[in-house]
Amino acid sequence: MPTLVIFGALFVLLALIVVLVRVRAARRKAAVRRTEELDQKQLDLKAGALLVQLDDALKTSEQELGFAEAEFGAEQTAPFHATLESATGKVREAFRIKQRLDDAEPETPEEQRQLATQIITLCEQADAELDTQAEAFEQLRELGKNAPQALSAMTSDAERLGARIPAAQSTLAALRARFDESAVASVADNPAQAQKLLEFAANEGSKAAESIRAGKAGPAAVAVRNAQQSLGQAAQLLDAVDRAGSDLDAATGKLTAAAQALQEDVDEAQRMTAQARATASPELDGIVGEAQRALAAGPAPRNPVAALTALTTIEQRIDQALAPARERAQRIQRAQASLDRALSTAASQIAAARDFITTRRGGVGAEARTRLAEAERRYAEAQASAAGDPEGALASAQSAASLAASALTAAQSDVSDFMGMGGGGTPVVVGRGGGGGDMTSAILGGIIGSMLGGGGRSGGYYGGVRAAEASAAVSGAASAGVPRWRVPLRGRGVWRLPWIRGLVRGTPQRRRALLATYRTTKVETTERKRNRWRSRPSSDASRSWRRPTSMR
């Protein structure tokens, strides 16, 4: 009996030890799993942030290179074109990998880590390539020496662009009379945005002129660069308005043909024998129902681009469902008949998305950029395979149009949130510079980002050698010996460079938070000033010319 008790106690003890070991092992595995998940999230965040920063850097570098080529010619700028093309190729590949991570097909955790690491590596390589040419590019342009000539050229450009704004407003009014607001949403605020950029450019031009008179080459170069980029974006915004009418008219002209092609697909599906239907996709009946409902609703001329995209998407799906039952010759013939229309639709959608994202890149995140990059890749595939593989080209063109529409929608949502309107609030308005000029438009357009983005990470060709000089010129405190990290934002109590760096290099969520904080601080400060003003004697209150601009 004592022996049984001893053996029983030993058995219970052994069981407890086994249970404890298993519990500890399970806890360790859970901890490892949580750590891996956290590491993956950190990798994803880093990859997304680098994609946004490098995409901004490429757009800024492309614009800067355009200025340089206009001034010095193609031969002098050829090495920079080669570097930019190489860096662009790496970023495109990084976006392709990001699209793979975002698609419906799941990857294993190990594959996710590998793909995210590849994105980071490609972005860092592209960033390094741009940095290698930054100093040579600065030496080529020498804006500090050429600032007077550049300033003179910008004056005439600004006058020409200013004269185009009333015409753009009239064009928009005419488009709104013919189409729904959703049809012109991508260019609806372009004239207003262009006007703000022109004001910002005028303000930077005044700073450049003052710096030139004072013999300060560095600040003059920074101001000239900012003004040039503002004018370039203003021109792009106005060009998009001019092109919107022709794009909408072209889409309207294609609606009838698209509806007819879709109706032919529906008729073909309904004529299929039971044997042929057995070889088609099992989803065919559901897709045919969707197509019939779309056709019954009739054309939507008030938003022809959206209507054409919807018809094209349904046509792509029904073609895929019918493909197994169709003869190859028939498939090729139908693809050739629809390819030109699909390519034109994709090109129009891509152009609209690219213009919107480029001119508002300070508020657009990685998702919209990834969809646009994939749309451009699919469109290039469609063009390349149009002659040899019309079926594949048609599928690529239809996918490109759908992805571009998705990119534009995501970008519009990002910008709406960035401006503080996502929840029905009022737009965030960041203060004006000393002589005027709405800084919000400069931040939204990525111009502020290009101004302080140098020294690695999103600096583009405007990086490296002038990063410290640009920071000092913007803060105006280098000569006074004020530390860079303690320079107030135009004397309003917000430390300038960390605030700007957050706007330049942070995620869209971080940028929105910073702008919201600034707006709250500014409102509180303005209210305190008003209260102090109201408490002054009435004789002082009558001197409106002495009031701060924000209180008038």
GUDORO-926050 format. One record per residue: x, y, z of N, C-alpha, C in turn; residue in one letter. Coordinates in steps of 0.1 Angstrom, whole numbers, plus 5000, padded with zeros to 4 digits. Atoms other than C-alpha are relative to their C-alpha. Layout:
N
XYZXYZXYZa ...
This chain:
552
500849885000500050005000500850135000m 499149885001502750265008500750014987p 499350005013504450164976499050064989t 500949955010501250244956499850155002l 500149864997500950584974501250084994v 498849945005504550664965499950014985i 500150005015504050564928498950104995f 501049915004500850754927500450155001g 499549864998502451074941501050034989a 499049985010505351034916499350024986l 500749995013502850994887499450144999f 500649874999500951304898501050114998v 498949905001504251504901500550004986l 499550005013505351384867499050064990l 501049945009502051484851500050155002a 500049864998502251824867501250064993l 498849955007505851864854499750014985i 500350015014504651764819499150124996v 500949895003501752014820500750135001v 499349874998503952294833501050024988l 499149995012506552224805499250044988v 500849975011503852224779499450155000r 500549874999502252544792501150114997v 498949905003505652724792500450004986r 499750015015506352594757499050084992a 501149935008502952724745500150155002a 499849854997503653064762501150054992r 498849955008507053084745499650014985r 500449995015505553004711499050124998k 500949885001502753264717500850135000a 499149885000505453524726500850014988a 499349995012507453434696499150054988v 501049965011504353464674499750155001r 500349864998503453804689501250084995r 498849935004507053914684500150014984t 500050005014506953804648499050094993e 501149925005503653974642500450155001e 499649864998505054294657501150044990l 498949985009508254264636499450024986d 500649995013506054214605499350144998q 500749875000503954524613501050114998k 498949905001507154724618500650004986q 499450015013508554594585499050064990l 501049945009505254684567499950155000d 500149854999505155034581501350064994l 498749945005508855094572499949994985k 500150025014508254954537499150114994a 501049905005505155174532500650145000g 499449874998506955484545501150034989a 498949985009509955434523499450014985l 500649985013507755384492499550144998l 500649865002505955714498501250104999v 498949915000509255894505500849994986q 499250015013511055754474499150044988l 500849955011508055814452499950154999d 499949865000508056174463501350054995d 498749965005511756194457500149994985a 500050025015511356064421499350114993l 500849895007508656314413500750135001k 499249874998510656604428501250004991t 498850005008513756494410499750014985s 500549995014511856454377499750154996e 500449865003510556814380501350085000q 498749935000514056944390500849984987e 499350045012515556764360499450074988l 500649935011513056924337500450155000g 499549865000514057274349501550004995f 498650005004517757184345500249974985a 499950035014517257034310499650124991e 500449885007515357344299501150115000a 499049904998518257554311501449974993e 498650045004521357354301500049904988f 500050095011520157104274500149865004g 500150154998519756724271501449945003a 498750064999523456654268500650015014e 499449974987524456814301499249925011q 500950074989521556634320499949854997t 500150155003521956284304500449915011a 499750094988523756134334499049995010p 501050004990521056244357498749934995f 501150085005518356104334500349855002h 499750144998520155764335499849965015a 500150034986520355774373498549995004t 501549994996516655874376499349884994l 500750125006515555594352500449875008e 499650124993517555334372499350005014s 500750004987516055454406498549984998a 501550025003512555464390499749864998t 500250155002512955104379500049935013g 499950074987513854994414498750035008k 501249964993510855184429498849934994v 501150075007508555034403499949865004r 500050134995509654694413499649985014e 500450004986509154774449498450015001a 501549995001505554884441499449874995f 500650135005504954564422500049905011r 500050094989505954364453499050045010i 501049954990503754584475498649964995k 501250045006500854514451499749855003q 500150144997501554144455499649975015r 500450014986501354184493498650045003l 501449954997498054364490498949924993d 501050075008496354134465499249895009d 500950094993493753864474500749875004a 499450134998496253574474501050025012e 499249994987497753534510501449944998p 498650054999501453484516500249945014e 499650054987503053284544500750115008t 499349904992504553484573501450024995p 498649995004508053404560500050074986e 500149935012507053524525499850155002e 500349864997505653844539501250075004q 498849944995508853914557501050024989r 499149995011510953844526499650114991q 500449905009508854064504500150145005l 499849874994508754354528501550045001a 498549975000512554324532500550044986t 499649975014512854334494499650144997q 500449865003510854654492500950105007i 499149914992513054814519501350014993i 498750005006516154714501500050074987t 500149935013515054834467499950155002l 500249864997513955174482501450065004c 498849954995517255214500501150014988e 499149995011519155134468499750124991q 500449895008517155384448500450135007a 499649884993517755644475501550034999d 498649985001521455584474500450054986a 499749965014521555624436499750154998e 500349855001519855964438501050085008l 499149924992522156074466501450014993d 498750005006525255984445500150124990t 500049895010524156254419499650135006q 500649884995522856514443501050125000a 499049895000526156714446500350054986e 499749965014526856704409498850084994a 501249925005523256824402500050145006f 499949864994523657114426501050084993e 498949925006526857214410499650044986q 500549975013525157204376499150125000l 501049905000522257424385500550135006r 499549884993524057664409499050115001e 501149904998520857844418500450125008l 499649884993522658064442500650104991g 499449905009524558224413499050044989k 500949975011521758204388498650055004n 501349964994518958314411499450134993a 500649885007518458664394499449964987p 500650045013517958514359498849915002q 501150094998515758234373498850085005a 501149924995513658494392499350084989l 500649925011513158704361499149914991s 500850105008511958394341498749965007a 501250054993509558294369498950115000m 500949905000507958634369499050004988t 500850015012506758594333499149875000s 500850124999505658234340498950025009d 501149974990503658344370498950084994a 501049915006501858614350499249914990e 500750085010501058364322499049905007r 500850104993499758104347498850075007l 501149934993497758364366498950044990g 501049965011495958464333499249874997a 500750125004494958094328499049965011r 500950044989493158064362498550034997i 501549975004489858254351499549904989p 500450095010489758034320499749865005a 500250134994490157724341498749995008a 501249994992487357834364498850004991q 501150005009485057894334499949864994s 500150145005485957554320499349915010t 500650084989485057394353498550025001l 501449974999481757574354499249944989a 500750065012480857454319500049855002a 500050154998481857094328498949975011l 501050034989479657114360498650014994r 501349995006476757214339499649884991a 500250125008477156904317500149875007r 499750134994478356644341499850015015f 500150014985477956524377501250055007d 498849954992480256664404501049895001e 499050114999481756314407500949994988s 499250015012482856334371501250104999a 499049905000484956644377500750015014v 499549994986485956564413501650015000a 498550015000489656494404500650144997s 499549875003490056854391499250115006v 500949904995487357034410500750125007a 499349894992489757234433501350044993d 498749965007492657264407500250154999n 499749865001492157634400500350065013p 499749954987491957714437501449965005a 498650044996495057504444501150074992q 499049935008496857664415500250145005a 499949864995496058014428500850005013q 499350004987497357924463501549974997k 498650035003500557784447500750124993l 499549885006500958104427500350115011l 499749914989500658304459501249965008e 498950054993503158084476501350034991f 498949975009505458124445500450155001a 499849864999505058504447500750045013a 499449984987505958494484501549965000n 498650055001509058284477500850094991e 499349915008509958514449500550135007g 499649884992509958814472501149975010s 498950044991512158624497501349994992k 498850015008514558544468500650134996a 499649875004514658904457500750075012a 499449944988515459014493501349945003e 498750074997518158754497501050044989s 499049965011519758854463500550145004i 499549874997519859214474500950005012r 499250014988521359114507501349914998a 498850085004523958894489500049865007g 500050134994522758574505499649894990k 500250095011523058304478499249885004a 500750124995521858004499498550025001g 501549984999518458144509499450044987p 500649975014517958284474499849884992a 500150125008518557944459498849925005a 501150084994516057774483498750074996v 501249945004513358034476499749994985a 500250025015513858014438499549864997v 500450145003513557644439498649975004r 501450014996510357654459499150064991n 500949935009508857904436499949934986a 500050075013509857704405499149885001q 500850114998508257394419498550035001q 501449954999505157584428499450034987s 500549965013504757724393499949874992l 500150135008505457374378498749935004g 501250074996502657224399498850074996q 501249925004500257514391499749974986a 500250035014500857454354499349864998a 500550135002500157084358498549995005q 501349994996496957154377499150064990l 500849945011495657384350499949924988l 500050095011496657144323499049895002d 501050114997494556874340498650054998a 501349945002491557104339499750014985v 500249995014492057174302499749864993d 500250135006492256804295498849935004r 501250074994489256704316498949994990a 501150005010486756814290500149904989g 499850095011488256624262499949855004s 500050134994488656314284498549955002d 501450034998484956324294499349984987l 500650015013483856384258500449874993d 499650125006485956094246499449885007a 500750114993484455864273498649994996a 501450005005480955974263499949934986t 500050065014481755874227500249855000g 499750154999482855524238498949935007k 501050074992479855444260499149914991l 500850085009477655324231500649874996t 499350125004480255094218500349905011a 499850094989481054954252498749935004a 501350074997477354884259499749904990a 500350095010476954724226500949875001q 499150124998480054494232499549925011a 500550084988478654394266498749934997l 501250075004475254324251500249884991q 499650125009476854094225500549895009e 499650114991478553904253498849945008d 501250064993475253864272499249924990v 500850085010473453744240500849874997d 499350135002476253494234499949915011e 500250094988475953364269498649945000a 501350055000472253324265499749904989q 500250095011472553144232500849875002r 499150124998475052884246499249885002m 500650134998474052524245500449955014t 499750054987474052324277501449945000a 498750065000477152144266501150115000q 499049895000479052474259500050075014a 500149934987477752624292500849925010r 499350094991479252324310501550035000a 498549975001482752434298500350145005t 499849864995482252794309500250015015a 499849994985482952934343498749995007s 501250014992480452854370499450135004p 500449874996480253224378499250074988e 500549935012478853304343498650055002l 501449954998475153324353499950135009d 500049884991475853574381500550124993g 499449885007478053794359499050054989i 501049965010475353784331498950095007v 501049934993472853904357500550145003g 499449874997475154194367500050084987e 499949935013475654284330498650054996a 501349965004471954284323499450125009q 500449894991471254514353500750134996r 499349885005473954754341499550054987a 500649955013472554764306498650055002l 501349954998469054804319500050145006a 499949864994470155114339500350104989a 499849915011471155264306501450085002g 498749934999474255484299499950115010p 500049894990475255744325500950114995a 499249895006476356044304500450115010p 499649894990476556264336501349965006r 498750044996479656064346500549894991n 499750105010480855894315501349915003p 498750074997484355794328499649885009v 500450104990482855604358499149894993a 500950105007480155444335500849914991a 499250085009482755334310500949915007l 499250094992484955194336499249885006t 500950114995482054994351499749904989a 500350095011481054854317501249924996l 498850075003484654764310500449895010t 499750104989485054584343499149884998t 500950125002481954374337500349934988i 499650075013482954304301501249915002e 498850084997486354184314499649875007q 500450124993484653944338499249904992r 500850095009482153804313500849944989i 499050065009484953754288500849895006d 499250114993486953554313499149885003q 500950114998483853354321499749924988a 500350065012483153284285501249934993l 498850045007486753214275500149854998a 499850155002486752834281499149954989p 500950055010483752794257500250064987a 499849935013484953024230501249934992r 498950045008487152924201501150115000e 498949904999490553084201499950114990r 500149905010490053264168498950115004a 501149914996486753414181500550095012q 499549924988488453524214501050114995r 499149915006491253694194499350114993i 500749905008488853874171499350105009q 500749924991486754004200501050095008r 499049924992489954114219500550124991a 499549905009491254304188498950114999q 501149905002487854484184499950095013a 500249924987487854604221501350065005s 498749964994491554664226500250155000l 499849865001491755024213499250085011d 500849934990488855134235500549985014r 499550034986490254964266501350085002a 498749924999493755124260499750155003l 500349864999492255464256499450035014s 500749994986490055424288501150005011t 498950024990493155304308500950125000a 499149885001495255594295499450125007a 500749884994492655854306499949985015s 500150024986492155694340501450025007q 498649994995495955674346500450145001i 499649865000496556034336499350085011a 500849934990493756154359500649975014a 499450044987495155954388501450055003a 498649954998498756054382500050155002r 500049864997497956424380499650035014d 500549974986495956414412501049965010f 499150054990498556214431501350095000i 498849925001501556414418499950145006t 500149864995500156754426499450015015t 500550004986498856644461500849895007r 499350114994501556394470500350015015r 499749984986502156544504498949945009g 501150064992498756394515499649864996g 500450135006498656064496500949895005v 499250114994499755734512500449904990g 499450105008501155414499499049924992a 501050085008497955244488499750054987e 500349935013497055494461501149994991a 498850015009500555504448500349864995r 499850145005500855124447499049974989t 501050035011497555094427500450084987r 499649935012498755364403501249944993l 498850065006502155204398499749874993a 500550125006500454874391499250024988e 500849975012498055034367501050044989a 499049975011501055184348500749884995e 499350125005502754854347499149914991r 500950085008499654674334499850074986r 500249935012499154944308501249994991y 498850025008502754914296500049864995a 500150145005502254534294499049994988e 501150005010499054594273500650054987a 499449945012500954824249501049904993q 498950095006503854574245499449884994a 500550125005501654274239498850014990s 501249985009498954434217500049934987a 499950075013500254294185500149855000a 499850155000501253944195499049935009g 500950064991498753874223498850095003d 501149904998495554084219499149965012p 500850044988493753874246500750045013e 499249964988496453924272500050165001g 499949854999496754294262498650065004a 501349954996492954344266499849995015l 500250024986492954194300500950095008a 499149914993495954404311499550144999s 500649865002494354724297498850025009a 501249994992491054654315500450005015q 499549994986492954584348500650135003s 499449874998494954904343499050115003a 501149904998491755104340499449995014a 500650034987490254944371500950045012s 499049964989493454994392500250155001l 499849855000493855354381498850075007a 501249954993490255424392500149985015a 499850034986490955254425501150105006s 498949914995494155464429499450145002a 500549864999492255794423499150005012l 500950004989489555694448500850005013t 499250014987492155604475500750145002a 499249884998494155924468499050115004a 500949904996491056144471499649985014q 500350024986490155984504501250045009s 498849964992493756034516500050165001d 499949865000493656404506498950065009v 501149954992490256454522500349995015s 499650014986491556314555501150095004d 498849924998494756504552499650155003f 500549864998492856834549499050025011m 500949994988490756754580498649994997g 501450015004487556684561499449865000m 500550135000487256314565498849975009g 501150024991484856334594499050124999g 500949895001482956634581500550135006g 499449884994485256894597500450104990g 499549905009486657204583501449984995t 498650035005489857204562501050065010p 498849954992493157244580500750114992v 499349895008494757574570501250035008v 498849974994498357614579500450144997v 499749865001499657964585500750044987g 499349945012500958194558501450055004r 498649954997504558294554499950155002g 499949874996505758634563499450104990g 500649915010504658794530498849954993g 501250065006501658574522500449874994g 499750135006501358244505499649895009g 500650104992499357954518500949885001d 499050114998501757694532499349864999m 500750135001499057424532500149944986t 499950055014499157404494501449954997s 498650045002502957384495500349865006a 499850134993502857094520499249894992i 500850105008500056914501500749964987l 499450035012501956944469501449945001g 498750054997505156814485501250094997g 499049905002507057134479500850025012i 499249984988507957184515500849875002i 499250124998509056814515501350014992g 498850005008511456874486501050115006s 499249894994512757184505500949955011m 499350054989513856994535500349855000l 499950155001514056634522501449954998g 498750045003517756624516500749925010g 499250074991520556434532499549865002g 500550134999519156094524498549995003g 501450024998515555964524499250114994r 501049915007513356144499500550134996s 499449875004515756424491500050014985g 499949995014515956334454501350074996g 498849935005518456544434500250135009y 499849894991517856824459500349955014y 499650064988519656644487501550035003g 498550004997523056604503500650145003g 499149894997525156914499499350125005v 500749874996522557184504499049975011r 501050034990520457014531500250095012a 499849914989522057204560499850144996a 500149865004522157524540498550034998e 501449985002518457484531499350025014a 500749994987517457424567500350145007s 499649874995519457734578499350114994a 500649895007517957944551498550015003a 501550004997514357834559499850065014v 500249964987514757894596500550155002s 499449864998516758224592500750025013g 499449994987518658144623501549965000a 498650055000522058004612500950115004a 499049894997523758344614499950045014s 500249964986522358404648500549895010a 499550114992523758074661499049935008g 501150084993520357934671500049864996v 500050145003520357554673498849974990p 501050035010518457404643498749945007r 501250064994516157204666499250095009w 500849914992514957504685499750134993r 500449885007513957744658498550004999v 501450004999510357854663499450024986p 500749985013507857834633499450144999l 500449865002507658194623499550075013r 500249944987507658294660498749975006g 501350034994504458114668500149895010r 499950094989505857884694500049854997g 499850135004506057564674501449984994v 498650015005509557434668500049954985w 500250015014510057454631500549874994r 499550115007512257174619499449875004l 500750124997510856884638498649994995p 501449995005507356994628500049984985w 499950015015508357024591500549864997i 499650135003510256694593498949905001r 501250094998507156524606499150004988g 500849985012505256664576500649944988l 499250055011507956564552500149855000v 499650145000508856214563499049915007r 501050084993505956104584499049944991g 501150065007503055884573498950104999t 501149915001499856054562499350025013p 500749984987498355984596500850095009q 499249914992501356154613499950144995r 500149865005501056454590498650065004r 501349954996497356484597500050045015r 500049974986497956474634500850135003a 499249884998500656744632499250124995l 500849895005498356964611498950035010l 501149984991495456914635500650075013a 499449944988497757004665500350154997t 499749865004498957314646498850095000y 501249925001495457424638499450035014r 500549974986494357384675500850115007t 499149904993497457584687499750134994t 500249875007496857854661498750065005k 501349944996493157894670500150055014v 499949964987493957914707500950135001e 499249885000496758164701499350124995t 500749885006494558384679498950055009t 501149964990491758384705500650085011e 499349934989494258494732500350144995r 499749865005495358784709498850084999k 501349925001491758884702499650055014r 500449964986491058884740500950125005n 499149894996494159104746499650134992r 500349885007493059334718498750065005w 501349954995489459364731500250085013r 499849944987490859464765500850134999s 499349885002492859754750499050125001r 500949885001491560114752499450024986p 500749985013489160214724500850084991s 499249925009491560464710501049924993s 499150095007494060184702499249914991d 500850095008491259964689499750064986a 500349945013490560214661501149994990s 498950015009493960154646500149864994r 500150135006493059864624501349964993s 498850035008496259894604501149945008w 499050054991498259784634499649855004r 500450134996496259464639500849894993r 499450125007497859124631499049964988p 500850045011496659004597498949905003t 501050104997494858704612498950055008s 501149954992492658924633499250114993m 500849905007491359164607498749944995r 
